[in-house]
């Protein structure tokens, strides 16, 4: 590959602009495939090649990873790879423990769920599929197996319809299962209401207000049931999102925020001013205090309510996903919505604010929170450094460039005389990844004298401004040209490539583009 000429970014940017004119958005962009003058797809993944999946977060990367490495997957026809090397940056599911993992995790021990299990108590985790991994895998510190005495309930999220058309999502079924769990007498119930985050990512003002009202309605149902059964109910959130409707320029706000989140103690026996401010790491110690269980030394968080305030009780922990604290004005859908239950809880019960972003949850300073960081900090009872911090530290101190797994895959690919493929997210600040990772790997490949390296872009549409993909592609084009190796050959929306709801028809679209060159064809001039 020469250092001059189009590296694919400019051509793909042209295709994206055409798709915009057809009404498509970054998040859901159909696959675009770069082809040569003869119409042949450039840079398809072939047997003997190596792939580095440069995303780091977890639940959104599972299905596409399965498509390449899970021989038992029968969701759609796939090519039989006999010697494909597939590297993941982080271990986002234990089913991939035998894959090469560049930054293998240290599994978090002594989490809330583990302590409750060791005490011989029963616990229930409930969420709809959009957030199921958060109350299980992430809440349990990266442990994907239920603890003894733990039951996990996954309620299917709506399929085949835009979420902004169903702002209640599957919350009625989630709430019903929580109420049933209260009646069954679980010692600890952890439930996630997904609506605030899922609908907060949409551009619909009406959907966001309707979402807040649905959350309020079903919050009332479960709180009433818990009060009647003598539970302590703790209501909080994992990060902000829904509470901001618009950007400063008036455009829709569709991303996470760095705002604090609420913490409410619903227990008639606790004084109104009893709860102190803190961070998400303080939630697990508070739950253990309410349950009369000792906090393990590993939990560095502190209880948010004075010790001994409630004795030994059963606890319902409600996590309102994406429900941050916003302004009391028309920029806040929660403020605009009719929320009599929420307003009543704030009037009658002790409440405080928790930090849920930046360094308080193991992220970079000032960075908005996310569901993974939120739930793992809540469940661990301590600040857990997130993958982006670990990876960024590796980039800063140079250890990324000497990472044994990454260096080995580049060396072995060169020895085989095959191609290296980098799957990366086209963003500079998402919790799922950064374009800086594939660019760093390009530099490593260049230094090693590797020949063919191909970048397969996943358009973000969440942490990036709507309509920004062409400019980001053109910026990446310049960076790739400067490095002097690589071509940008595929583009597909995050909502397709990183589906997390079991919609393998979407996963197939991404896979077919990467492997077979199926998609909107764009000629490299």
C-alpha positions as CSV (number, residue, x, y, z in Angstrom):
1,X,0.0,0.0,0.0
2,X,1.4,3.4,-0.9
3,X,1.3,6.4,1.3
4,X,-0.6,8.6,-1.1
5,X,-4.1,8.4,-2.5
6,X,-7.4,7.7,-1.0
7,X,-7.2,5.4,2.0
8,X,-10.9,4.7,1.9
9,X,-12.1,7.3,4.3
10,X,-13.0,9.9,1.7
11,X,-14.9,7.3,-0.4
12,X,-16.8,6.0,2.6
13,X,-17.6,9.6,3.7
14,X,-19.3,10.2,0.3
15,X,-21.4,7.0,0.7
16,X,-22.5,8.1,4.2
17,X,-23.6,11.5,2.9
18,X,-25.7,9.7,0.3
19,X,-27.3,7.5,3.0
20,X,-28.1,10.6,5.1
21,X,-30.1,11.9,2.1
22,X,-32.0,8.6,2.2
23,X,-32.9,9.2,5.8
24,X,-30.4,7.0,7.5
25,X,-28.6,8.0,10.7
26,X,-25.1,7.2,12.0
27,X,-26.4,4.7,14.6
28,X,-28.3,2.6,12.1
29,X,-26.3,3.0,8.9
30,X,-26.6,0.0,6.6
31,X,-23.2,-1.6,5.7
32,X,-21.0,0.2,3.2
33,X,-18.3,-1.9,1.5
34,X,-15.4,-0.4,-0.4
35,X,-14.8,-2.0,-3.8
36,X,-12.1,-1.6,-6.5
37,X,-12.6,-0.5,-10.1
38,X,-13.7,-4.0,-11.0
39,X,-16.4,-4.0,-8.4
40,X,-14.5,-6.5,-6.1
41,X,-14.8,-5.9,-2.4
42,X,-11.5,-4.8,-0.8
43,X,-10.2,-6.2,2.5
44,X,-12.6,-9.0,3.3
45,X,-11.8,-11.2,6.3
46,X,-10.4,-14.5,5.0
47,X,-9.2,-17.7,6.5
48,X,-5.7,-17.4,7.9
49,X,-6.2,-13.7,8.7
50,X,-6.2,-12.1,12.1
51,X,-8.9,-9.8,13.6
52,X,-8.5,-7.4,16.5
53,X,-11.9,-6.3,17.8
54,X,-11.0,-2.8,19.1
55,X,-14.1,-2.4,21.3
56,X,-13.8,-2.9,25.0
57,X,-17.1,-2.7,26.9
58,X,-18.9,-6.0,26.7
59,X,-22.5,-6.7,26.1
60,X,-22.7,-5.0,22.7
61,X,-19.7,-6.9,21.4
62,X,-20.9,-10.4,22.2
63,X,-23.0,-11.3,19.2
64,X,-20.5,-10.2,16.6
65,X,-17.7,-12.0,18.4
66,X,-19.9,-15.1,18.5
67,X,-20.4,-14.9,14.7
68,X,-16.6,-15.4,14.3
69,X,-15.7,-17.8,17.0
70,X,-18.7,-19.8,18.2
71,X,-19.0,-22.9,16.1
72,X,-22.4,-23.8,17.8
73,X,-24.1,-20.6,16.7
74,X,-26.8,-21.4,14.2
75,X,-28.5,-18.0,13.8
76,X,-27.3,-17.6,10.2
77,X,-25.0,-19.2,7.6
78,X,-21.3,-18.3,8.2
79,X,-18.0,-19.1,6.6
80,X,-16.0,-21.9,8.1
81,X,-12.8,-20.5,9.4
82,X,-10.1,-23.0,10.2
83,X,-7.3,-20.7,11.2
84,X,-8.7,-17.3,11.9
85,X,-7.1,-15.5,14.8
86,X,-9.7,-13.3,16.7
87,X,-8.3,-11.1,19.4
88,X,-10.5,-9.1,21.9
89,X,-9.2,-6.1,23.9
90,X,-11.0,-7.1,27.1
91,X,-12.8,-10.2,28.3
92,X,-16.4,-9.1,28.1
93,X,-17.9,-12.6,28.5
94,X,-16.4,-15.7,30.1
95,X,-17.5,-17.7,27.0
96,X,-14.6,-16.0,25.3
97,X,-12.0,-16.9,28.0
98,X,-10.1,-19.1,25.5
99,X,-9.6,-16.3,23.0
100,X,-6.5,-14.1,23.0
101,X,-7.4,-11.2,25.3
102,X,-5.1,-8.2,25.1
103,X,-6.1,-6.7,28.5
104,X,-7.4,-9.6,30.6
105,X,-9.4,-8.5,33.6
106,X,-8.9,-9.0,37.3
107,X,-12.2,-10.4,38.4
108,X,-13.8,-8.4,41.2
109,X,-14.3,-10.4,44.4
110,X,-16.4,-9.8,47.5
111,X,-19.2,-8.1,45.5
112,X,-22.6,-7.4,47.1
113,X,-24.0,-10.5,45.4
114,X,-21.2,-12.7,46.6
115,X,-21.5,-11.5,50.2
116,X,-25.2,-12.1,50.2
117,X,-24.7,-15.6,48.8
118,X,-22.1,-16.5,51.4
119,X,-24.6,-15.6,54.1
120,X,-26.9,-18.2,52.7
121,X,-29.5,-15.7,51.6
122,X,-31.6,-15.7,48.4
123,X,-31.3,-12.9,45.8
124,X,-33.2,-12.0,42.7
125,X,-31.9,-10.0,39.7
126,X,-34.5,-8.6,37.2
127,X,-34.0,-6.6,34.1
128,X,-35.2,-6.5,30.5
129,X,-32.8,-7.8,27.9
130,X,-31.4,-4.3,27.0
131,X,-29.9,-4.2,30.5
132,X,-29.8,-7.8,31.7
133,X,-26.0,-8.0,31.6
134,X,-25.8,-5.0,33.9
135,X,-27.6,-6.6,36.8
136,X,-25.8,-9.9,36.3
137,X,-22.3,-9.9,34.7
138,X,-21.4,-6.3,35.6
139,X,-23.1,-6.1,38.9
140,X,-21.3,-9.3,39.9
141,X,-17.9,-7.8,39.1
142,X,-17.4,-9.6,35.8
143,X,-18.7,-13.0,37.1
144,X,-21.1,-14.4,34.5
145,X,-22.3,-17.3,36.7
146,X,-25.1,-16.8,39.3
147,X,-24.1,-17.2,42.9
148,X,-25.6,-19.8,45.0
149,X,-29.1,-18.7,45.9
150,X,-29.3,-16.2,43.0
151,X,-32.1,-16.2,40.4
152,X,-31.7,-14.1,37.3
153,X,-34.8,-13.1,35.3
154,X,-34.4,-11.7,31.8
155,X,-37.5,-10.0,30.4
156,X,-37.3,-9.6,26.6
157,X,-37.2,-6.0,25.3
158,X,-39.5,-5.0,22.5
159,X,-38.3,-6.1,19.0
160,X,-39.0,-4.9,15.5
161,X,-40.2,-1.4,16.6
162,X,-38.3,1.8,17.3
163,X,-37.9,2.3,21.0
164,X,-39.2,5.8,20.9
165,X,-42.6,4.3,19.8
166,X,-42.7,2.1,22.9
167,X,-41.3,4.4,25.7
168,X,-42.5,2.0,28.4
169,X,-40.5,-0.8,26.8
170,X,-41.0,-4.0,28.8
171,X,-41.3,-2.2,32.2
172,X,-44.8,-3.6,33.0
173,X,-43.4,-7.1,32.9
174,X,-40.2,-6.1,34.8
175,X,-42.3,-4.5,37.6
176,X,-44.6,-7.4,37.8
177,X,-41.7,-9.8,38.3
178,X,-40.3,-7.6,41.0
179,X,-43.6,-7.5,42.8
180,X,-43.7,-11.3,42.5
181,X,-40.2,-11.5,44.0
182,X,-41.3,-9.3,46.9
183,X,-44.2,-11.7,47.6
184,X,-41.8,-14.7,47.4
185,X,-39.6,-13.1,50.1
186,X,-36.2,-12.9,48.4
187,X,-33.7,-11.4,50.9
188,X,-32.2,-9.1,48.2
189,X,-33.9,-8.0,45.0
190,X,-31.9,-6.0,42.4
191,X,-33.9,-4.6,39.5
192,X,-33.1,-2.3,36.6
193,X,-35.6,0.0,34.9
194,X,-34.0,0.4,31.5
195,X,-36.2,3.2,30.2
196,X,-34.4,6.3,31.2
197,X,-31.2,5.3,29.3
198,X,-32.8,3.6,26.3
199,X,-35.3,6.3,25.6
200,X,-32.8,9.0,26.6
201,X,-30.7,8.0,23.6
202,X,-33.6,8.8,21.3
203,X,-34.4,12.3,19.9
204,X,-38.1,12.2,20.7
205,X,-39.2,14.8,23.3
206,X,-42.6,13.1,23.7
207,X,-41.1,9.7,24.2
208,X,-38.8,11.0,26.9
209,X,-41.6,12.5,28.8
210,X,-43.8,9.4,28.4
211,X,-40.8,7.3,29.5
212,X,-40.5,9.3,32.8
213,X,-44.2,8.9,33.4
214,X,-44.0,5.1,32.8
215,X,-41.1,4.8,35.2
216,X,-43.0,6.8,37.8
217,X,-46.1,4.7,37.5
218,X,-44.3,1.3,37.8
219,X,-42.0,2.7,40.5
220,X,-45.1,3.2,42.6
221,X,-46.3,-0.4,42.1
222,X,-43.0,-1.9,43.3
223,X,-42.5,0.5,46.2
224,X,-46.0,-0.1,47.5
225,X,-45.5,-3.8,47.4
226,X,-42.1,-3.6,49.1
227,X,-43.5,-1.3,51.8
228,X,-46.3,-3.6,52.5
229,X,-43.9,-6.6,52.8
230,X,-41.5,-4.7,55.2
231,X,-38.7,-4.2,52.7
232,X,-36.2,-1.4,52.7
233,X,-36.3,0.1,49.2
234,X,-33.3,1.9,47.9
235,X,-33.8,3.9,44.7
236,X,-30.8,5.1,42.7
237,X,-29.4,5.3,39.2
238,X,-26.3,4.2,37.4
239,X,-25.7,7.4,35.4
240,X,-27.5,10.4,33.9
241,X,-29.1,10.7,30.5
242,X,-32.8,11.3,30.5
243,X,-32.6,14.5,32.5
244,X,-31.2,16.5,29.6
245,X,-33.5,17.0,26.6
246,X,-31.4,19.4,24.5
247,X,-27.9,20.5,23.7
248,X,-26.9,24.2,24.4
249,X,-27.6,24.9,20.7
250,X,-31.1,23.4,21.0
251,X,-30.5,20.2,19.2
252,X,-31.6,16.9,20.8
253,X,-29.4,15.6,23.6
254,X,-29.0,11.8,23.1
255,X,-25.9,10.9,25.2
256,X,-25.0,10.1,28.8
257,X,-24.3,13.0,31.2
258,X,-21.8,13.6,34.0
259,X,-24.7,14.7,36.4
260,X,-25.0,13.2,39.8
261,X,-27.8,10.7,40.4
262,X,-30.4,10.4,43.2
263,X,-30.4,8.1,46.2
264,X,-33.7,7.6,48.1
265,X,-34.2,5.5,51.2
266,X,-37.8,4.3,51.3
267,X,-38.3,3.3,54.9
268,X,-40.7,4.9,57.3
269,X,-38.3,4.3,60.2
270,X,-35.5,6.4,58.8
271,X,-35.4,10.2,59.5
272,X,-35.8,12.5,56.5
273,X,-32.3,13.9,56.7
274,X,-30.5,10.7,57.4
275,X,-29.0,10.0,54.0
276,X,-25.6,11.6,53.1
277,X,-24.2,12.4,49.7
278,X,-21.6,10.0,48.3
279,X,-20.9,7.9,45.2
280,X,-22.1,4.7,43.6
281,X,-19.4,2.8,45.5
282,X,-21.4,3.6,48.7
283,X,-24.5,1.7,47.7
284,X,-23.4,-1.9,48.4
285,X,-22.2,-1.1,51.9
286,X,-25.5,0.6,52.6
287,X,-27.4,-2.5,51.3
288,X,-25.3,-4.8,53.6
289,X,-25.9,-2.5,56.5
290,X,-29.7,-2.7,56.0
291,X,-29.4,-6.5,55.7
292,X,-27.4,-6.7,58.9
293,X,-24.4,-8.2,57.1
294,X,-20.8,-7.2,57.7
295,X,-19.0,-5.2,54.9
296,X,-15.9,-7.1,53.6
297,X,-12.6,-5.3,53.8
298,X,-12.4,-5.1,50.0
299,X,-15.4,-2.7,49.9
300,X,-14.0,0.8,50.3
301,X,-17.4,2.5,50.1
302,X,-19.1,3.7,53.2
303,X,-22.8,3.4,54.2
304,X,-25.0,6.3,53.2
305,X,-27.2,5.9,56.3
306,X,-26.0,5.7,59.9
307,X,-25.1,2.1,60.9
308,X,-27.7,0.4,63.0
309,X,-30.6,2.5,61.7
310,X,-32.6,-0.5,60.5
311,X,-31.4,-3.8,61.9
312,X,-31.6,-6.9,59.7
313,X,-34.0,-6.4,56.8
314,X,-34.8,-7.5,53.3
315,X,-33.8,-5.0,50.7
316,X,-35.1,-4.0,47.3
317,X,-32.5,-2.1,45.2
318,X,-34.0,-0.3,42.2
319,X,-31.7,1.1,39.6
320,X,-33.4,3.6,37.4
321,X,-31.1,3.4,34.4
322,X,-30.1,6.9,33.0
323,X,-32.1,8.8,35.6
324,X,-29.8,11.7,36.5
325,X,-30.5,14.9,38.4
326,X,-31.2,17.7,36.0
327,X,-32.5,21.3,36.1
328,X,-36.0,22.1,37.1
329,X,-37.0,23.6,33.8
330,X,-38.2,22.6,30.3
331,X,-34.8,21.1,29.4
332,X,-35.5,18.2,31.7
333,X,-38.1,15.5,30.7
334,X,-38.3,14.3,34.2
335,X,-39.3,17.7,35.4
336,X,-41.8,18.1,32.6
337,X,-43.4,14.7,33.2
338,X,-46.2,13.9,35.6
339,X,-44.3,12.1,38.3
340,X,-46.5,12.1,41.5
341,X,-44.8,9.0,42.9
342,X,-41.3,10.3,42.4
343,X,-42.2,13.7,43.9
344,X,-43.9,12.0,46.8
345,X,-40.8,9.9,47.6
346,X,-38.6,13.0,47.6
347,X,-41.0,14.7,50.0
348,X,-41.5,11.9,52.5
349,X,-38.2,10.0,52.6
350,X,-34.5,10.7,53.1
351,X,-32.6,11.3,49.9
352,X,-29.2,12.5,48.7
353,X,-27.1,12.7,45.6
354,X,-24.4,10.3,44.4
355,X,-21.5,10.9,42.0
356,X,-21.8,8.6,39.0
357,X,-19.3,9.8,36.5
358,X,-15.6,10.5,36.1
359,X,-13.1,9.4,38.7
360,X,-16.0,8.5,41.1
361,X,-16.7,5.4,39.0
362,X,-13.2,4.7,37.7
363,X,-13.5,6.7,34.5
364,X,-11.4,9.6,33.3
365,X,-12.0,13.0,35.0
366,X,-15.2,14.6,33.7
367,X,-16.3,11.7,31.6
368,X,-20.0,10.9,31.6
369,X,-21.0,7.7,33.4
370,X,-22.2,4.6,31.7
371,X,-24.2,1.5,32.6
372,X,-21.2,-0.8,32.9
373,X,-19.2,1.5,35.2
374,X,-22.4,2.3,37.2
375,X,-23.4,-1.2,37.8
376,X,-20.0,-2.6,38.5
377,X,-19.3,0.2,41.1
378,X,-22.7,-0.3,42.7
379,X,-22.2,-4.0,43.0
380,X,-18.5,-3.9,44.0
381,X,-18.9,-1.3,46.7
382,X,-15.6,0.3,45.6
383,X,-14.2,2.3,42.7
384,X,-13.3,-0.1,39.9
385,X,-11.0,1.3,37.2
386,X,-12.8,1.0,33.9
387,X,-11.3,-0.5,30.7
388,X,-11.0,2.9,29.1
389,X,-8.8,4.1,31.9
390,X,-6.7,1.0,31.9
391,X,-6.3,1.2,28.1
392,X,-5.6,4.9,28.1
393,X,-3.0,4.4,30.8
394,X,-1.5,1.8,28.6
395,X,-1.5,4.2,25.7
396,X,0.1,7.0,27.8
397,X,2.8,4.9,29.4
398,X,3.6,3.0,26.2
399,X,2.6,-0.4,27.4
400,X,-0.2,-0.7,24.8
401,X,2.6,-0.8,22.1
402,X,4.4,-3.6,23.9
403,X,1.3,-5.6,24.9
404,X,2.3,-9.2,24.5
405,X,-1.0,-10.4,22.9
406,X,-1.1,-7.5,20.4
407,X,2.6,-7.8,19.4
408,X,2.2,-11.6,18.9
409,X,-0.8,-11.3,16.6
410,X,1.0,-8.8,14.4
411,X,4.2,-10.9,14.3
412,X,2.3,-14.1,13.5
413,X,0.2,-12.4,10.8
414,X,3.4,-11.2,9.2
415,X,5.0,-14.6,9.3
416,X,1.9,-16.1,7.7
417,X,1.8,-13.5,5.0
418,X,-1.9,-12.8,5.6
419,X,-3.9,-9.7,6.5
420,X,-4.7,-7.9,9.8
421,X,-8.2,-6.6,10.3
422,X,-9.1,-3.9,12.9
423,X,-12.7,-3.5,13.9
424,X,-13.0,-0.1,15.6
425,X,-15.6,2.4,16.7
426,X,-15.5,5.8,15.0
427,X,-15.5,8.0,18.1
428,X,-12.9,9.6,20.4
429,X,-14.8,9.3,23.7
430,X,-17.3,6.4,23.8
431,X,-17.3,3.9,26.7
432,X,-17.3,1.2,24.0
433,X,-14.0,2.2,22.5
434,X,-12.0,4.8,20.6
435,X,-10.6,5.2,17.1
436,X,-7.2,5.7,18.8
437,X,-6.9,1.9,19.4
438,X,-6.9,0.8,15.8
439,X,-4.7,3.8,14.9
440,X,-2.2,2.6,17.5
441,X,-2.3,-0.9,16.1
442,X,-1.7,0.6,12.6
443,X,1.5,2.2,14.0
444,X,2.5,-1.1,15.5
445,X,1.9,-2.9,12.2
446,X,3.8,-0.3,10.3
447,X,6.8,-0.6,12.7
448,X,6.7,-4.4,12.3
449,X,6.7,-4.2,8.5
450,X,3.3,-5.8,8.1
451,X,1.8,-5.5,4.6
452,X,-2.0,-5.5,4.5
453,X,-4.0,-4.0,7.3
454,X,-7.7,-3.1,6.9
455,X,-9.9,-0.9,9.1
456,X,-13.6,-1.8,9.5
457,X,-15.4,1.1,11.0
458,X,-18.4,1.0,13.3
459,X,-20.3,4.3,13.2
460,X,-21.2,5.4,16.7
461,X,-24.2,7.8,16.7
462,X,-24.4,8.0,20.5
463,X,-21.2,9.6,21.9
464,X,-20.8,11.5,18.6
465,X,-22.8,14.3,17.2
466,X,-25.6,13.3,14.8
467,X,-24.3,13.5,11.2
468,X,-20.6,13.7,12.2
469,X,-19.5,10.5,10.6
470,X,-18.3,11.9,7.3
471,X,-16.0,14.5,9.0
472,X,-14.7,11.8,11.4
473,X,-14.0,9.5,8.5
474,X,-12.1,12.3,6.7
475,X,-10.1,13.0,9.8
476,X,-9.2,9.3,10.1
477,X,-8.3,9.2,6.4
478,X,-5.6,11.8,7.2
479,X,-4.3,9.9,10.2
480,X,-4.1,6.6,8.3
481,X,-2.3,8.3,5.4
482,X,0.2,9.9,7.9
483,X,0.9,6.5,9.5
484,X,1.5,5.1,6.0
485,X,-0.3,1.8,6.2
486,X,-3.9,0.6,6.1
487,X,-7.2,1.1,4.3
488,X,-10.6,2.0,5.7
489,X,-12.8,-0.6,3.9
490,X,-16.1,-1.1,5.7
491,X,-18.6,1.1,7.6
492,X,-21.7,0.0,9.5
493,X,-23.8,1.5,12.2
494,X,-23.4,0.6,15.8
495,X,-27.0,-0.3,16.1
496,X,-26.4,-3.1,13.6
497,X,-22.9,-4.3,14.3
498,X,-23.2,-4.1,18.1
499,X,-26.8,-5.3,18.6
500,X,-27.2,-6.7,22.1
501,X,-30.8,-7.9,22.0
502,X,-30.4,-11.2,20.3
503,X,-31.3,-9.7,16.9
504,X,-28.9,-11.8,14.8
505,X,-30.4,-10.5,11.6
506,X,-28.6,-7.3,12.4
507,X,-25.4,-9.2,13.4
508,X,-25.6,-11.0,10.1
509,X,-25.6,-7.8,8.1
510,X,-22.4,-6.7,9.8
511,X,-20.8,-10.2,9.4
512,X,-21.8,-10.5,5.8
513,X,-20.3,-7.1,5.0
514,X,-17.0,-8.0,6.8
515,X,-16.6,-11.5,5.3
516,X,-18.6,-11.6,2.0
517,X,-18.6,-7.9,1.0
518,X,-22.4,-7.6,1.1
519,X,-23.7,-4.0,1.5
520,X,-23.9,-0.6,-0.2
521,X,-20.9,-0.7,-2.6
522,X,-18.6,2.4,-2.8
523,X,-15.8,2.4,-5.4
524,X,-12.4,3.5,-4.4
525,X,-11.3,5.9,-7.1
